[in-house]
Amino acid sequence: MEKIDRRPLSFVPYLKSVIWGGEKICRYKGIPQTEPNIGESWEISAVPGHESVVAEGPYKGETLTDLIDRFGAQLLGERVVERYGGEFPLLIKLIDANDNLSVQVHPDDDLARERHGCAGKTEMWYIIQSDEDARIYAGLNTSMTPAEYVERVDAGTFAETLAVHESHPGDIFFLPAGRVHAIGAGNLLAEIQQSSDITYRIYDYDRRDAEGRSRELHTAQAKDAIDYTVRDDYKNAPAVGADTEIVSCDYFVTRRILLDGEKSLTLDPSAFTVIICLDGTATLRYGGGETPLTAGHTLLIPAALTTLILDGQATLLITHP
């Protein structure tokens, strides 16, 4: 098999204009805003129709799926190939909520495969910036049965049952499939999730698009997807220390690194790694060269590249499946 060029991969962001989007993402990434209401930047994606395209280097212009087809386990890692075959299992996004996102829920793997023939969606959020009084809605504040859920949706009162959390930079929310949630206005965050685009929308504030149409709701589909368990606290414990694991689940493990100077990283050769620079600047050095990292920059590290040196002052998220 052809040998992969062992270097970090940077992709062209897919910028998505949505009804609730704003202008923070392009300012944050330092790129021009070519259309209004950018709500999402898909940083690394293999979702059909939205496959990430390599931005520079010897593979410039090729899609992530092209590279997986060419290099297989050299890119994904043997452990990832054993579990997912040739599928890229994660989707990495930046999200700017200029307005409230809809109240929604995602199905788990079993329900998603039964209904849609794809994986479910477990995800996590790391708050990068938040306006004063910004909120995150995650989980329920009151118990209910599926029948009571339907009654509340029909009565327009379901949103009142959401657990509400103040939002501050550095806050972490883990959202397993089935947990009802919504991103409140004023949040810029990084999202790490399973590679799935299945969402059941429960409530959308009676908004209408430019043509006066309301967005589709999925009340019945969501009923069977919701985890109706009520927890005491839905916010993860804050990260402490310079190198801290902040989320570990069956689909990904994420750590936060507060980089101050030089740090060597030895990576798991059985899986690829993703590095997201949240703030500051750094240089990533590897066997064949170096790559700059700035706020809003995301890199995919092929499984074949296992030794890195980071140097600079930056806050980084490091994640792998």
N, C-alpha and C positions, 0 to 999 in steps of 0.2 A: 504494500500500500504506500502511496505517496506520503512523504513526511511533512508534517505541519510546520510552518514557520513559527518558532516558539517565541511569540511576542504577545503583549496584551492587545486586545481588539477593541476599537472604538467604533460606535455606530452612529449613523445619522438619526437624530431623534424624530419620531413620528409625532407631530404636534396636532392635537385634536381640539377643534373648536366646538364648544358645547354651550348650552343655554346658561349654565352656572359658572362659566370660566371667566378669567380675568387677564391681567397683564404681568403677573409676578414671575411666571416661569421663564419667559424670555429675558427679563431683567436679571433674574437669578443666574441663568445660564450664560448671559452676556451675548445673546444672539438677537438678530432682528425679529420683530413681531410683524409677520406678513399678513395676518388676519386677526380679527377681534376675538375676544372670549376664548383664549387658549386655556382649557381646563386640565389637559393631560399632556404629558410628554412620555411616550412609550420609549423608554431608554434601551431596553433589550427585549425583543419579542420574536417568537416564532408562531404567533397566532396566524392562521391562514388568512391571507389578504393583508396582513400587517407585519410581514417578516422584516426584521431589522436589516439594514444595508450597511456594509462596512464603509466607514468614512474615509479611511486613509490606509496607506501601506500596501503591501503586495496583493492584498485581497480586496482592494477598494472596488466598490460597485457590486460585489457579490453579496448574496443574502446569507443570513445565519443558517437557513436550511441548506443552502448550497454547500456551506462549509461542513455542516454535519454529514451530508452525503459524501463529501470528499474525504473527510478525516475521521469520522466516527468517534471511537473511544479516545483518540488523541486529543480531541476537543472536549468531548463530554465527560470522559473518564469511564473506566470499566464498570464501576459500581452503578453509575447512572445508566449505562447501556443495558446492564443486566435487569434493571428495574423498569426502564422506560423505552427500551429499544432505541430507535433513532429520534425520539421526541425530546425537545428541549422542555424541561419540566417547570421552568419559572418564567414569570413575567415581571419586569421591573419598570416602575412608573414614578414620575413626579406628578403631583396633583395640586392645582391651585383652585381653591373653593372661594371664588369671589361672592358667590351666593350659596345658600344651603344646597347640598346634594339631596337627592331623594332618599327617603327611608327605604331600606332594601335589605335583602338577605340572599345568601348564596347557598346552593345545595351542596351536600357532601358528595363524595365520589360515587357511592352506590346510586343515589337518586339521579345524579347528573348522567351517569352512564345509562341508566334505565330510560331516561327521558330524552337525552341529547346525544348520547354516544360519545361523551367526552368526560374529562376529569371535572370534579367539583372545584370549589374555590375556598381555600383557607389562606388568610393574608395577615400582614402586619403593617402598622403605620408608625413612622417616626416623624414627629412634628419638627419641622425645620424653622418655620417662622409662624407666628400667630399674632393677629391683631388683638387689641384690648377687647376683652369680653368674648373672645372666640370660644366656641364650644365643640366638643366631640360627643356624639350620641352613640353609645355602644351598650347593648344588653337591655334588659327589662327592669323596671322598678316595681313591678307587681306581677304576681303569678296569674295565669289564665289558662283555660283549656283552648284547644283549636277552635271549638265552636264560639267561645267568647271572643277569640281573636277576630273571627269573621264579623261578629256583631259590632265590635269596636270599629273595624274598618268601615262597615256600612254606616255607622253613626258619625264617622269622621273624628273619632276620639283616640284612635290607636297611637298617634304620635305622643299623646300625653303619657303613655306607659313606658317611654324610652328612658333609660338611665342617662343622665346628663353629667358631663365632666368638663371642668375648666380645662383649657388647652394652653400649654406653654411650650416653648422650644425645648426639645429633649424628652418630651413625654412619649411614651411607648404604649401602643395598644395592639394586643394580639387578638385576632378575630377569626376563630375557627369557623368552618362552615356551619351554618345554622344560627349564628349570632346576628340578631337584627342590629343595624347600624346606619349612621349617616354622618358625613363630614359637615360640620357647621361652617358658615361663612367666616372668612378671615384666616383660614388655615392653608399653609403651604407645607406639604409633607411628602416623604418618600414612602412608596408602597412596594412591598415585596410580597408576591402571591404565587399560587399555582398558576400554571399557564392555562387559563380558562377565562372566557368572556361571558359566562352565564350569570345573569343578575335577575332577580325577581324584585320588581319595584312595587312597594306597598303603598306609599304615599308621596305625592309630589307637590304639595302646597297649592294645588289647583292651578299650576302654571300652564301657560299656553305659549306655543312657539310663534314665530313671525307670521305664520299663516292662520293663527288663531286655534291651532289644534292642541289638545291636551295630550300628554305622553301616556302611552299604554301602561296600565297597572296589571299586576299579576297576583291578585289576591288569592285565587284558588291554588296556584302553583306554590306560592309561599307558605300556605298553611301547613303543607306536609314537610317543608324544609326547615321550619323554625325550631330552634331549641328553646323550649319554654321555661327552662331552668332559670331561676333568679339567683344571682350571685351577690355577695356583699360588696365586691369591688371588681370592676372590669378593667381598671388601668394597671399596667404592669409596674412593678417596682422600678424606681429610677435607676439608671446606670450609674455605677460608682467605679472609680479607678480608671487607669489609663487604657486598659484592654479588658473589656467585660463582655461576656456572653449575655445577650439581652432577650433573645427568643430562641427556643429550641423546640421543634415539633417534628412530626413525621415527614414533613415536606422540605423544610429548610432550617438551617442553623445560622443565626446572625449575631455578630459581635460588633461592638462599637469601640473604635480606637481613637484616643486623643493623642495625636502624633505631636511630639515636641522634640525635634531632632531626628536622629537616624534610628531606624528599627528594621530588623531582619524578619522576614516572614517565610516560614517553611509550610507549604500548602499540601493538602491531602492529594496524592496523585490519582486517586480513584474517582475524583469529581472535579468539575470546573469550579471556579470561584468568581464572584462578582464583587467589585469594589465601587462604592459610591462615595464621592467626595461631597460632604455636606457644607463645609466651609473651610476657609483658609486655602493655602497652596502647598503643594508637595511635588516631589519628583520621584517617580517609580523607576528604579533601575533593575535591569535583568541582564541575562547573559549577552544579548545582542545589542543592547542600547538602553535608552531611557525614554520615559513618557511623562509629560507634565500632567498634574492633576489640579484642577481648580473647582470652585463651587459649582455644583450641578453637573459635573463630569462623571460618567459611569464607564467602567472598563470590564470586559470579560476576559478572564485569565484562563487560557486553555489548560486542561488537566496535565498536558505534557510539560507545562512550565510550573515548576514546583518551588523555586527559590526566588524571592524578590527582596529588594532593599527599598524601603520608603524613607524619604528624607524631607523634612519641612515642618510646618506648623499647620495642622489641619484636623478636622473631625471626619472620620471615615466610618462607613458601614461595610463590613466584610461578610458576605453570605455565600453559602454553598448548599446544594441539596443533600 
